[in-house]
């Protein structure tokens, strides 16, 4: 049986707001990942079973390897359909904000959501949630927002209404936000939830194949190129990989092609901290992905050096400047955290 971690008052609030709402909008963060899409679509399918009019809106496109997910074709991309998105948000009785902790994480869509008169409910697992919603369910100790969505639905007594489609989406979000259950996933209750999702008929092996083993030839060649230029800081047990816009164009880069690259250097036996710097193809920034093993706090590195945050072993941020300056910033961080890096072994 799952531990009831969500405050009963918040469960009752969400239940009451659902009963009063008919038009519901679900929004998630820019450059949506598996947890953003999985949690949003998981809740989407549940709300459909309740007879609600519900739509999912995200700021921009999500990776191709998530497009098989049930309901993904109905997701509204704000950067492509601003008029439709604004109308949906304006007509909403309830807005569910999933998998982000500040309105800035949904870019221009944040202004629309912030100005909306609808009640807003935040469900998230990132640190330091902002105060832009009327009510908040925040549990940074939980592996994914998708897990939180499952727990909330179960607490509402909605497990029986959870469809096969909803279960696939929730499982995908949980799986991707833990790197295939290889980090932030040492809580036994995660596996109780997996068992309950399997009871809904999901094929977890097939989901894994669809997400992790259906990439293009270009992605594999891109991976080889990136790894051939990897820099390893042996005394500091760290590694750095990077990718410029020009390099992405050489390999016909599409959104999601570099998904998971940051985890690869951690397979080196002495590396406990990995950084991936990628020039964004749409904005003049460098996206920073950080991963670690053990107790090394990559979220502190993200917060102090890259205006970001996240979890102990999986974090991210952004850097405004050149790739060379971003590398220098990372090396500055290595020196700051040298005592922790040199004290750790795998």
C-alpha positions as CSV (number, residue, x, y, z in Angstrom):
1,X,0.0,0.0,0.0
2,X,1.3,3.5,-0.9
3,X,2.2,5.9,1.8
4,X,-0.2,8.9,1.7
5,X,2.3,11.7,1.3
6,X,0.0,14.4,-0.1
7,X,-1.7,16.5,2.6
8,X,-5.4,15.5,2.8
9,X,-6.4,19.2,2.7
10,X,-4.7,19.5,-0.7
11,X,-6.4,16.4,-2.0
12,X,-9.8,17.6,-0.8
13,X,-9.1,21.0,-2.5
14,X,-8.2,19.5,-5.8
15,X,-11.3,17.2,-5.6
16,X,-13.6,20.1,-4.9
17,X,-12.1,22.2,-7.7
18,X,-12.4,19.3,-10.2
19,X,-16.1,19.0,-9.3
20,X,-16.7,22.6,-9.9
21,X,-14.7,22.8,-13.2
22,X,-15.7,21.7,-16.6
23,X,-13.0,23.3,-18.9
24,X,-9.6,22.4,-17.7
25,X,-6.2,23.2,-19.2
26,X,-3.0,21.4,-18.3
27,X,0.3,23.2,-19.0
28,X,3.9,22.1,-18.7
29,X,7.4,23.5,-19.2
30,X,9.4,24.6,-22.2
31,X,11.3,21.9,-24.2
32,X,9.0,19.3,-22.6
33,X,10.6,16.0,-21.6
34,X,9.2,12.6,-20.8
35,X,8.0,13.6,-17.4
36,X,6.3,16.8,-18.6
37,X,4.5,15.0,-21.3
38,X,3.8,11.8,-19.3
39,X,2.4,13.6,-16.3
40,X,0.3,15.9,-18.4
41,X,-1.2,13.2,-20.6
42,X,-1.7,10.9,-17.6
43,X,-3.8,13.5,-15.9
44,X,-5.4,14.4,-19.2
45,X,-6.7,10.8,-19.7
46,X,-8.0,10.7,-16.1
47,X,-9.9,13.9,-16.5
48,X,-11.4,12.7,-19.7
49,X,-12.8,9.7,-17.8
50,X,-14.4,12.2,-15.4
51,X,-16.2,13.8,-18.4
52,X,-14.2,17.0,-18.4
53,X,-13.3,19.2,-21.4
54,X,-9.5,19.1,-21.1
55,X,-6.6,20.2,-23.2
56,X,-2.8,20.1,-22.8
57,X,-0.7,23.1,-23.8
58,X,3.1,23.2,-23.8
59,X,5.3,26.1,-24.9
60,X,7.0,24.3,-27.8
61,X,7.7,21.0,-29.5
62,X,8.6,17.8,-27.7
63,X,10.9,15.0,-28.9
64,X,9.8,12.6,-31.6
65,X,10.3,9.6,-29.4
66,X,7.4,10.7,-27.2
67,X,4.9,11.1,-30.1
68,X,3.7,7.6,-29.8
69,X,2.1,8.4,-26.5
70,X,-1.7,8.3,-26.4
71,X,-3.1,11.8,-26.7
72,X,0.2,13.4,-27.8
73,X,-1.4,14.4,-31.2
74,X,-3.9,16.6,-29.3
75,X,-1.3,18.6,-27.4
76,X,-1.3,22.3,-28.3
77,X,2.1,23.9,-29.0
78,X,1.9,27.5,-27.9
79,X,4.6,28.8,-30.3
80,X,2.6,27.4,-33.2
81,X,-1.0,28.1,-32.1
82,X,-0.9,31.1,-29.8
83,X,-4.5,32.2,-30.6
84,X,-6.0,28.8,-29.9
85,X,-3.9,28.4,-26.7
86,X,-5.0,31.8,-25.4
87,X,-8.6,31.1,-26.1
88,X,-8.3,27.7,-24.2
89,X,-6.6,29.3,-21.2
90,X,-9.1,32.2,-21.2
91,X,-12.1,29.8,-21.1
92,X,-10.6,27.5,-18.5
93,X,-12.2,27.0,-15.1
94,X,-9.1,25.3,-13.8
95,X,-5.4,25.4,-14.9
96,X,-3.2,22.5,-13.8
97,X,0.5,23.5,-13.8
98,X,2.6,20.4,-14.0
99,X,6.4,19.7,-13.7
100,X,7.6,23.3,-13.3
101,X,8.2,25.6,-10.4
102,X,8.1,29.1,-11.9
103,X,6.1,30.8,-14.6
104,X,9.4,31.6,-16.4
105,X,9.7,27.9,-17.1
106,X,6.9,28.1,-19.6
107,X,8.3,31.1,-21.5
108,X,5.8,33.4,-23.2
109,X,3.0,31.1,-22.1
110,X,3.7,32.2,-18.6
111,X,2.2,35.7,-19.2
112,X,-1.0,34.1,-20.5
113,X,-1.3,31.7,-17.6
114,X,-0.4,34.3,-15.0
115,X,-3.1,36.7,-16.3
116,X,-5.8,34.0,-16.4
117,X,-8.7,34.3,-14.0
118,X,-9.0,30.5,-13.6
119,X,-8.0,28.8,-10.4
120,X,-4.5,27.4,-10.7
121,X,-3.1,24.2,-9.1
122,X,0.6,23.3,-9.2
123,X,1.8,19.7,-9.1
124,X,5.5,19.5,-9.2
125,X,8.6,17.7,-7.8
126,X,11.2,20.5,-8.2
127,X,12.8,22.5,-5.4
128,X,11.6,25.9,-4.4
129,X,8.1,26.2,-6.0
130,X,7.0,29.8,-6.7
131,X,3.7,31.3,-5.5
132,X,2.0,31.7,-8.9
133,X,-0.8,29.2,-8.2
134,X,-3.7,29.2,-5.8
135,X,-2.7,25.8,-4.4
136,X,0.4,23.7,-4.6
137,X,1.4,20.1,-4.3
138,X,5.2,20.1,-4.1
139,X,7.3,17.0,-3.2
140,X,10.9,17.3,-4.3
141,X,11.7,14.0,-2.7
142,X,9.4,12.2,-5.2
143,X,11.2,10.9,-8.3
144,X,8.9,12.5,-10.9
145,X,5.8,14.6,-11.4
146,X,4.3,11.6,-13.1
147,X,4.6,9.6,-9.8
148,X,2.9,12.5,-8.0
149,X,0.1,12.5,-10.5
150,X,-0.4,8.8,-9.9
151,X,-0.4,9.3,-6.2
152,X,-2.9,12.1,-6.4
153,X,-5.3,10.1,-8.6
154,X,-5.0,7.2,-6.3
155,X,-5.7,9.4,-3.3
156,X,-8.8,10.7,-5.0
157,X,-10.0,7.1,-5.3
158,X,-9.5,7.3,-9.1
159,X,-7.4,4.2,-9.7
160,X,-10.3,2.3,-11.2
161,X,-10.8,5.1,-13.7
162,X,-7.1,5.0,-14.7
163,X,-7.1,3.7,-18.3
164,X,-4.4,1.8,-20.1
165,X,-3.5,5.0,-22.0
166,X,-3.1,7.0,-18.8
167,X,-1.0,4.2,-17.3
168,X,1.3,4.2,-20.3
169,X,1.8,7.9,-20.1
170,X,2.5,7.9,-16.3
171,X,4.9,5.0,-16.6
172,X,6.8,6.8,-19.4
173,X,7.2,9.9,-17.3
174,X,8.4,7.9,-14.3
175,X,10.9,5.9,-16.4
176,X,12.4,8.9,-18.3
177,X,12.8,11.1,-15.3
178,X,14.8,8.4,-13.5
179,X,17.0,7.4,-16.5
180,X,15.2,4.1,-16.8
181,X,15.0,3.8,-13.0
182,X,18.8,4.2,-12.6
183,X,18.8,7.4,-10.4
184,X,16.3,9.0,-7.9
185,X,14.5,5.7,-7.9
186,X,15.6,3.8,-4.7
187,X,12.2,4.1,-3.1
188,X,10.4,0.8,-2.9
189,X,7.0,2.4,-3.5
190,X,8.1,3.4,-7.0
191,X,8.0,-0.3,-7.8
192,X,4.6,-0.8,-6.1
193,X,3.3,1.9,-8.5
194,X,4.9,0.1,-11.5
195,X,3.1,-3.1,-10.4
196,X,-0.2,-1.2,-10.3
197,X,0.5,0.3,-13.8
198,X,1.3,-3.2,-15.2
199,X,-2.0,-4.3,-13.8
200,X,-3.5,-1.8,-16.2
201,X,-2.0,-3.8,-19.1
202,X,1.0,-1.7,-20.0
203,X,4.1,-3.4,-21.6
204,X,7.0,-1.7,-19.8
205,X,9.5,-3.4,-22.1
206,X,7.8,-2.1,-25.2
207,X,7.6,1.4,-23.7
208,X,11.4,1.3,-23.0
209,X,12.0,0.3,-26.6
210,X,9.9,3.0,-28.0
211,X,11.6,5.7,-25.9
212,X,15.2,4.5,-25.8
213,X,15.7,2.3,-28.9
214,X,13.9,4.0,-31.8
215,X,16.4,6.8,-32.6
216,X,17.6,7.7,-36.0
217,X,20.9,6.9,-37.6
218,X,21.8,10.6,-37.3
219,X,21.4,10.4,-33.5
220,X,23.9,7.6,-33.3
221,X,26.4,9.3,-35.4
222,X,25.9,12.5,-33.4
223,X,26.5,10.5,-30.2
224,X,29.8,9.2,-31.6
225,X,30.9,12.7,-32.6
226,X,30.1,14.2,-29.2
227,X,31.9,11.4,-27.3
228,X,34.9,11.7,-29.5
229,X,35.3,15.2,-28.2
230,X,34.6,14.5,-24.5
231,X,36.9,16.0,-22.0
232,X,37.6,14.1,-18.8
233,X,38.9,15.8,-15.7
234,X,40.4,12.7,-14.2
235,X,41.7,14.2,-10.9
236,X,38.3,15.7,-10.3
237,X,36.2,12.6,-11.4
238,X,34.3,14.8,-13.8
239,X,33.6,14.9,-17.6
240,X,32.3,17.5,-20.1
241,X,30.6,17.1,-23.4
242,X,29.3,19.9,-25.6
243,X,27.4,20.5,-28.9
244,X,27.2,23.8,-30.8
245,X,24.5,24.8,-33.2
246,X,26.8,24.4,-36.2
247,X,27.6,20.8,-35.1
248,X,23.9,20.0,-34.6
249,X,23.2,21.1,-38.2
250,X,25.9,18.7,-39.5
251,X,23.9,15.8,-38.1
252,X,20.4,16.9,-39.1
253,X,19.6,17.5,-35.4
254,X,16.0,17.3,-34.3
255,X,14.6,17.9,-30.9
256,X,15.4,15.0,-28.6
257,X,18.4,13.7,-30.5
258,X,20.7,14.5,-27.6
259,X,18.4,13.1,-25.0
260,X,20.4,11.1,-22.4
261,X,23.8,12.1,-23.7
262,X,24.7,13.7,-20.3
263,X,24.4,10.3,-18.6
264,X,26.9,8.5,-20.8
265,X,30.2,9.8,-19.2
266,X,29.0,8.4,-15.9
267,X,29.6,5.0,-17.3
268,X,33.4,5.7,-17.0
269,X,34.5,4.0,-13.8
270,X,35.9,7.0,-12.0
271,X,33.5,9.7,-13.2
272,X,30.9,10.9,-10.7
273,X,29.9,14.2,-12.3
274,X,28.9,14.9,-15.9
275,X,28.1,18.1,-17.7
276,X,26.5,18.5,-21.2
277,X,26.6,22.0,-22.8
278,X,24.3,22.4,-25.8
279,X,23.7,25.6,-27.8
280,X,19.9,26.1,-28.1
281,X,18.7,26.1,-31.7
282,X,15.9,28.6,-31.0
283,X,17.3,31.0,-28.4
284,X,20.7,32.5,-27.9
285,X,21.5,30.5,-24.8
286,X,23.4,27.4,-23.8
287,X,21.4,24.6,-22.2
288,X,23.2,23.0,-19.3
289,X,22.5,19.4,-18.2
290,X,24.2,18.0,-15.1
291,X,24.2,14.5,-13.7
292,X,26.0,12.9,-10.8
293,X,26.2,9.6,-8.9
294,X,26.3,9.1,-5.1
295,X,26.0,12.2,-2.9
296,X,27.6,14.8,-5.2
297,X,25.1,17.7,-5.3
298,X,24.9,18.7,-9.0
299,X,21.8,20.8,-8.1
300,X,24.1,23.1,-6.1
301,X,26.3,23.5,-9.1
302,X,23.3,24.3,-11.2
303,X,22.0,26.9,-8.8
304,X,25.4,28.6,-8.1
305,X,26.8,28.6,-11.6
306,X,24.1,28.2,-14.2
307,X,21.0,29.9,-12.8
308,X,19.3,26.6,-12.5
309,X,18.4,23.8,-10.1
310,X,16.9,20.4,-9.8
311,X,17.7,17.3,-7.9
312,X,20.8,15.9,-6.2
313,X,21.8,13.7,-9.1
314,X,19.9,15.3,-12.0
315,X,19.8,19.1,-12.6
316,X,20.0,21.7,-15.3
317,X,20.3,25.4,-16.0
318,X,21.2,28.0,-18.7
319,X,24.2,30.1,-19.6
320,X,24.2,33.3,-21.6
321,X,27.5,33.6,-23.5
322,X,29.8,31.6,-25.8
323,X,30.5,27.9,-25.5
324,X,34.1,28.8,-24.5
325,X,32.8,30.9,-21.6
326,X,30.4,28.2,-20.6
327,X,33.2,25.7,-20.4
328,X,35.2,28.1,-18.3
329,X,32.3,28.5,-16.0
330,X,32.0,24.8,-15.6
331,X,35.7,24.6,-14.8
332,X,35.3,27.3,-12.2
333,X,32.5,25.2,-10.7
334,X,34.8,22.2,-10.6
335,X,37.4,24.2,-8.6
336,X,34.7,25.4,-6.2
337,X,33.5,21.8,-5.6
338,X,36.9,20.2,-5.8
339,X,36.8,19.0,-2.1
340,X,33.6,17.1,-2.7
341,X,34.7,15.7,-6.1
342,X,38.1,14.5,-4.9
343,X,36.6,13.0,-1.8
344,X,34.2,10.8,-3.7
345,X,34.7,7.5,-5.4
346,X,32.3,5.2,-7.3
